[in-house]
């Protein structure tokens, strides 16, 4: 019987086929910890903006990192966000199949208690933006959210499965549609 070396490689080339020993777990744990520290907060922010539910955003982020342990990515940032957004879409499809509506956006809780008139105006503004965002396709909405999170065109393309040249067009179209939807609702022009 001939044994061949395992070709599976994890983060930074750590073999995933070695027996689990203290020696082999240490580098993988270190890499995962660094990956988590670097991307967790941004991932949860995007997921919260996408789902409107902080607890659900945390759950999806946890599932995303669990999948990163099972299949360590070569290019972590786009991979993590692509997996997370796919999990959100999967969750939405489940809700539709079960006849439930998935609430995509909710107003953020204010840090301090503003005056009542300011809170009402902010609530109306947030609702108008949420309604305008809801009119966009998933791809357009996600492209805008990723751009707002600081992703460059290459990362947006890889995350959403677009050609790099299509990212600018997608963002431009999404911004235009967002502004049009917002204006249609009588909102001020704040989205451009």
FENRAQUI-V75399 format. One line per field, one symbol per residue. ss: DSSP state (H for helix, E for strand, C for the rest). psi: psi as a letter, one per 30 degrees, with the letter a starting at -180 (. if undefined). A space follows every 50 residues. Layout:
ss: ???
psi: ???
This chain:
ss: CCCCCCCCECHHHCECCCCCCHHHHHHHHHHHHHHHHHHHHHHHHHHHHH HCCHHHHHHHHHHHHHHHHHCCCCCHHHHHHHHHHHHHHHHHHHHHHCCC CCCCCCCCCCCCCCCHHHHHHHHHHHHHHHHHHHCCCHHHHHHHHHHHCC CCHHHHHHHHCCCHHHHHHHHHHHHHHHHHHHHHCCCCCCCC
psi: kkkklkfkkakhgkkgflkjleefeeeeeeeeeeeeeefeeeeeeeeeee fgjeeeeeeeeeeeeeeeeeikleieeeeeeeeeeeeeeeeeeeeeeggl kjjeklkkkkeljlleeeeeeeeeeeeeeeeeefflleeeeeeeeeeffg kleeeeeeefhlkeffeeeeeeeeeeeeeeeeeegglliff.
